[in-house]
Amino acid sequence: MSMGFIAAPLIVFMVVVAPLWLILHYRSKRHASQGLSSEDQEKLQSLVVRAEQMQTRIVTLEKILDAEAPQWRHKQ
């Protein structure tokens, strides 16, 4: 009788859950290995451009601070 309590859920798991789990796992692996979509590449490129603009602004701000408050880097 105790074997039935273990066998029934195990059979359900092996017949229903395990195949779905494997199918979804390998589908996600295949999707991840395809790389970035064109939309994702465009977003990434726009983020790169914005990061470069921010870097330019930071350099400009540091130059202004160096001119107006030369000791700002040493204050923490």
N, C-alpha and C positions, 0 to 999 in steps of 0.2 A: 504494500500500500504506500509506503513512504517513497518508493521508487517512482510511482506515478506522479507525485508532487514535483519531482525534479524533472522527470522525462517530458511532461506536457509543456512546461514553459521552455524547456530546451529545444523541443521540436518546433514550437512556434518561433522562437528566436532564429533558429537555423533556416526555416522556410521563408519567413517574412522579413525580419529585421536585418539579418546578415546580408542578403542580396541587395536590399535597398542601400544599406550602408556602403557596401563595396561600389555599387554603381555611382552613388553621389560622390564618394571619395575620389574615384578615378576621373569622374567628369570635372571635378574642381582642379585636380592635378593637371589635366589636359588644358583647361582654361588658363591656369596660371603659367604654363609653359609656353603659351602662344605669345606672351609679351604684352606690351601696351597697345591699346586700341588707338586709332588715329585721333579720337577725341581726347584720350588721356595724353597723347603726345603733344597736342596743341595746348592743353592746360599746363603741362610741364614746361613747354617753351615759354608761355606767357609768364609763368612763375620765375623762370630764369631771367627774363628781361626785367621784371620788377625787382628781383634781387640785385641785379647789376645797377639799376637806378638807385636803389637804397644805398648800395655801397658807395656810389658817387656822392650822394647826399651826406653820408657819414663822414667821408673824407673832407668834404667842404666844411661841415660843422666842426670837425677837429681842427682844421686850419684856422677858423674863426676863433675858437676857444684858445688855441695856442697864441694867437695874436693878442687877444683881450685878457686872458687869464693864464699866463704861462705855467703856473703851478697846479693847474687843474688835474693833471695826470697823477700827481703825487698825493692828492687828497683822497683818503678812503675811509 
